[in-house]
Amino acid sequence: RLQKVFHSSNPMEPVRGRRFNEENQPQALNAFLYSLLRPNRSHRRGLMTSILNLFDDSARISLEEQVYIADNLAYFAYQTQDEPLFIIHQTDIIVSVTGSNLLQSFRENLLHKHSRGVQNGVDGQNLPNGDANAAEDEDDDDNPESLLQKLPENIRPLSDVLRLSQGCLLLLVLKQHLKEMYGVTEGKIHKYSPTEAAKVYEKPLNRKTLPNFEPQHTLNV
């Protein structure tokens, strides 16, 4: 919120969680806070978990705030393999759980065959029901024309779900950025376990120079 006040002179530009130093290199605005907690693995992970939980669909923070947080996560000065690997691990969990919840909410807000039949004056009792009908409805979700037919008159709930899904998309862009910046492979991600002894993942990182973290799809929403 403080950054939003500072940014009030240019309200058309999104509030970002990074700045550029004298060498024009991006740095996290909250880098000092992270530097204080980074040496202690427990404190560091507690901070990361709390921050990443703000991307859960139940957190209900604004997309602007999520972009600010993602910028900081993209540019914190990570020094050991455990740091980006832990973030990626937590990101995969959040995207899996939150994504499933949002997909279910989206489907529940679509008109199913029974509802469409009643709207069109067809007796709902004569329409098929049960698991087979639900499965057929889910199969139709891949068909754009079928999806258009399922749109209710009030699409606000669907719009809310789509807006919340931007948090998942933002996390996926962040994950890819961290993978490329620190050379994290899918093999390392698959093998990583946060319960391993600390020394296993305390190896130093090699940081690559990459294009800036710019989640354009989210910024354009």
HELIX and SHEET records of a PDB file:
HELIX    1   1 LEU A    2  PHE A    6  1                                   5    
HELIX    2   2 HIS A    7  SER A    9  5                                   3    
HELIX    3   3 ALA A   31  LEU A   37  1                                   7    
HELIX    4   4 ARG A   41  LEU A   52  1                                  12    
HELIX    5   5 ASN A   53  PHE A   55  5                                   3    
HELIX    6   6 LEU A   63  TYR A   75  1                                  13    
HELIX    7   7 ASP A   82  GLU A  108  1                                  27    
HELIX    8   8 LYS A  113  GLN A  119  1                                   7    
HELIX    9   9 GLY A  124  ASN A  126  5                                   3    
HELIX   10  10 ASP A  131  ASP A  139  1                                   9    
HELIX   11  11 ASP A  140  ASP A  142  5                                   3    
HELIX   12  12 PRO A  144  LYS A  150  1                                   7    
HELIX   13  13 ARG A  156  TYR A  182  1                                  27    
HELIX   14  14 GLU A  186  LYS A  191  1                                   6    
HELIX   15  15 ALA A  198  TYR A  201  5                                   4    
HELIX   16  16 GLN A  216  LEU A  219  1                                   4    
SHEET    1   A 2 ARG A  18  PHE A  20  0                                        
SHEET    2   A 2 PRO A  26  ALA A  28 -1                                        
END                                                                             
